């Protein structure tokens, strides 16, 4: 894959070209309503002007608290036009967690769906957020027909807020916007906090431009494509693999509020998207839900999945059911998304030692190495910490100098993930360093045990953690989700894994659960399981 020619463009520069070349083409599809690129440009001009008129200044941080609705992309672009920095916030967070991000980023404004903002901003919000500008909008603002499968959130009145329509109306005539350069922060993307409190990664315009153009080149996208937005837009994947390629190429973006299998099948049949990327759990849901069986998903020709490990059997089953091969991709918030990926049309090999599907090869313009504990480079075949550098790596964390110095050293981002490279140059993600289990002095990587369990025909998903053990110090426990109607017992699964793993690796305990806790990107929250 050829490297990308690096430019000094901001995301606004790329948007301006798309508007100029495709102003009447579809930009966003949302439940029967379509916005053109010209409309996107006009709305975001008015929204940016309204924000500036209400005191937003260049460099201000503005929170975004929404599901996958058109207002998300519109707000994001308007924030950039105002010279400000967007702070995406997971709508599934508790009010306490949302307040943490608002306060940690020192946000001057919050734009969100009224049903979500209502939980965070109350009558005492003047005391909690003394200078916060709150802008609210409704989930159905740009929907022609809300689908029956989704409950439309009731309209709510949020105290001390300005409604979306009023902010647009307050814009008045056009005004000049502050200049935006490639090295300016575009978003503060807060990490999922799987190993500690969330930190805001400072993704610059240059970072996002590179990552967005990577998807254009790697997935061979152009204006004729249609992007299906199933990854949450507040996550780095939704930003650079949905919104980003849409802005870069002019391809229309299909949004569906939140993931629901029957709804996603409806959107695919209606808008015929060609490209998508999502957590592997989304594709498992599409594949295993009986309602989706027989639906026409044939327009999807290019499919990627990232954020969580992928079992080879899952990829095979999805391809057999729907046709497209799921290409693996690996990235991080701190790398503005892509780091390793399977080239389009290639098939990822399987590590014969662990049974893990390869994460990919380094993406364009990117160097990757495996590092031992002593800091020296590990030879091929030896696991170690994965480190990478490239134009997508952030300059650091927001107001976290110590954490920045620890994560980014001499331009190399140390990921905290354990990986190994084979003789052919493919990289395999073994596990997180902090998730390693020490059983009687033996190292156990949860991924290897999980992959063994998922190879059982009745297992949909598995998560493995270390639990205290008086004799071994730690021992292996597995949490397993079974296929509908399965009667397989924990004892059977223990025997199954014992036949496939070393004696110190197989789980001594198996607990069957209805579902596993995940981050928005699909990563299993092993920390939550350890506390159960």
C-alpha positions, -999 to +999 in steps of 0.1 A: +000+000+000+014+034-010+020+061+016-003+091+016+012+125+006+009+146+037-007+180+034-014+211+056-051+207+052-076+209+081-109+190+080-126+223+070-104+225+039-115+190+029-151+199+036-149+230+014-137+210-015-165+184-011-191+211-009-177+228-040-176+196-060-208+178-047-230+205-032-263+189-044-253+154-036-265+135-006-244+140+026-266+124+053-295+100+052-315+097+084-349+079+086-363+092+053-347+126+054-316+135+033-294+165+038-272+177+008-236+189+012-249+224+005-274+221+033-247+208+056-225+238+048-253+263+053-266+248+086-231+246+100-224+282+090-254+293+109-247+271+139-211+283+141-222+319+139-248+313+167-221+297+189-198+327+184-226+351+191-232+333+224-196+337+235-178+306+221-142+317+213-114+301+192-098+272+212-128+267+235-138+231+242-175+221+235-190+188+246-211+167+223-236+144+240-256+126+213-265+093+196-259+088+159-280+117+146-273+143+119-269+170+145-237+152+156-219+158+124-235+192+120-223+203+155-188+188+149-183+208+117-198+240+133-175+237+163-145+235+139-158+265+119-160+285+152-123+276+158-133+255+188-125+219+199-151+192+201-153+169+231-172+137+222-191+122+252-204+087+254-242+089+259-241+058+280-220+074+307-235+082+341-242+119+348-213+119+372-190+106+344-203+132+320-197+160+345-161+147+349-154+151+312-171+185+310-151+197+340-118+180+330-119+195+295-130+229+309-158+230+284-175+263+278-205+247+260-224+214+258-245+205+227-267+174+231-300+156+228-324+170+253-332+135+267-295+130+274-287+165+286-316+164+310-299+138+331-268+159+334-280+195+337-306+202+363-319+232+382-287+234+402-266+234+370-257+270+374-237+259+405-223+228+389-214+245+355-214+282+362-204+293+327-217+265+306-237+273+274-261+244+269-277+238+235-303+211+231-319+193+202-344+165+197-336+130+183-361+134+155-350+169+144-340+157+109-361+125+107-391+123+083-404+091+097-392+077+130-390+039+129-414+019+150-386-003+163-372+026+182-389+045+210-386+082+202-373+099+234-399+123+248-392+160+244-378+175+276-372+209+289-337+215+301-332+245+324-308+272+314-306+259+278-309+272+242-329+251+217-312+241+184-336+261+162-331+292+183-294+290+181-296+288+143-320+317+143-296+338+164-270+335+138-280+366+119-259+375+088-227+357+078-195+366+097-159+357+092-147+326+110-113+323+127-086+305+107-081+268+115-048+252+108-038+215+106-018+215+139-048+228+159-067+205+182-099+193+165-113+170+192-104+158+227-113+121+225-115+107+260-102+071+264-127+045+275-110+042+309-105+004+309-074+008+331-081+041+350-098+074+348-105+087+312-079+109+296-085+133+268-064+125+238-057+157+217-065+147+182-054+175+158-069+183+124-038+168+108-044+136+128-080+133+116-072+143+080-047+116+078-069+089+094-099+099+072-078+098+040-064+065+051-098+050+050-104+066+016-073+049+002-072+017+021-109+009+015-109+024-020-138+048-013-152+075-035-183+096-039-202+067-054-199+048-021-224+050+008-211+047+044-232+029+070-226+045+104-229+017+129-200+026+151-209+053+176-199+088+163-185+098+197-159+071+194-127+076+174-138+049+149-171+067+142-152+100+137-125+089+113-142+059+097-177+073+092-177+111+093-141+115+081-143+095+048-177+110+041-163+145+043-132+135+023-149+117-005-184+132-006-199+097+001-233+098+018-234+088+055-263+067+067-272+071+104-296+052+125-297+068+160-283+037+178-276+001+169-306-022+166-302-053+144-336-051+126-332-014+121-297-017+106-311-044+082-338-019+072-313+009+066-291-014+045-320-025+023-332+011+019-300+031+013-277+003+000-245+012+018-213-002+004-189+003+033-190+000+071-168-006+101-180-017+136-174-037+167-174-074+160-203-077+185-225-058+159-217-083+132-223-112+156-257-097+164-266-093+127-255-129+121-272-146+150-305-126+152-333-147+135-351-115+125-323-106+101-321-140+085-328-137+048-325-099+047-307-084+017-274-071+029-256-077-004-248-040-010-221-042+018-190-051-001-163-036+021-165-045+058-140-038+086-141-045+123-119-031+150-119-024+187-119-060+199-104-094+190-121-114+162-123-151+163-117-168+129-149-188+132-169-155+134-154-142+102-161-175+084-197-176+096-204-140+086-190-145+052-210-177+047-242-159+059-240-125+042-211-126+017-185-100+027-153-109+044-147-090+077-113-074+075-096-069+108-082-035+118-065-024+150-061+011+163-062+034+194-077+067+204-042+080+208-034+070+172-066+086+159-077+052+149-058+031+124-024+014+132-026-021+117-051-033+092-058-062+068-055-049+032-087-049+012-091-082-005-065-100+016-074-126+042-058-125+076-038-155+086-044-173+119-016-177+145-011-215+148+001-210+184-028-190+198-055-194+172-058-156+170-067-138+137-040-114+126-047-078+133-030-068+101+001-051+087+012-015+094-010+010+076+005+036+053+030+061+067+033+041+099+061+023+116+055-005+141+078-024+164+076-050+192+095-040+224+107-062+253+104-052+289+140-039+289+132-016+260+151-035+233+134-047+201+120-082+202+127-105+172+099-119+151+080-146+169+086-131+204+058-113+221+063-078+235+047-044+238+035-029+205+048+006+198+041+027+167+047+061+152+031+080+123+012+111+114-019+099+132-003+098+167-016+126+189+008+151+204-004+141+239-032+140+265-051+171+276-033+186+306-016+152+315+021+158+310+032+128+330+009+104+312+019+119+279+056+114+287+049+078+296+029+069+266+048+088+239+085+085+239+108+098+212+078+100+189+068+064+195+034+056+210+036+027+235+002+011+232+001-012+263-009-040+240+011-072+238+017-083+202+039-106+181+050-104+145+053-135+123+080-142+096+056-129+069+052-095+086+017-100+100+011-086+135-011-104+161-025-087+192-020-111+221-036-091+249-034-061+272-003-060+294-024-053+324-048-082+318-021-108+320-029-136+345-001-151+367-011-186+376+016-203+398+042-181+380+030-190+346+018-163+322-017-167+308-030-143+282-068-141+283-071-138+245-057-173+240-082-189+264-111-168+250-103-179+214-103-216+225-137-212+241-152-193+212-142-222+189-170-242+207-201-242+184-224-231+213-202-202+224-210-167+210-186-147+231-162-153+260-142-132+285-114-144+307-100-128+339-077-138+367-093-144+401-076-149+435-065-185+443-049-196+476-027-222+459-019-206+425-020-169+435-043-164+405-064-188+385-084-185+353-121-178+352-142-175+321-175-157+315-194-172+285-224-161+264-241-191+247-261-194+215-299-192+220-313-224+233-279-240+241-278-263+271-241-268+273-228-268+309-199-250+325-183-284+331-185-293+295-168-260+285-140-266+310-134-301+295-135-286+260-109-260+268-088-284+288-083-305+256-071-274+237-049-256+262-020-262+285-028-274+320-021-240+336-042-221+310-076-237+309-103-221+330-110-237+364-143-218+366-168-210+339-198-187+345-226-186+318-240-151+314-266-134+292-242-107+280-207-093+286-199-057+295-183-038+266-169-004+259-184+016+231-157+003+207-166-033+216-137-040+239-147-063+268-145-046+301-126-073+320-122-049+349-160-050+355-159-088+354-131-090+380-154-072+405-182-097+400 
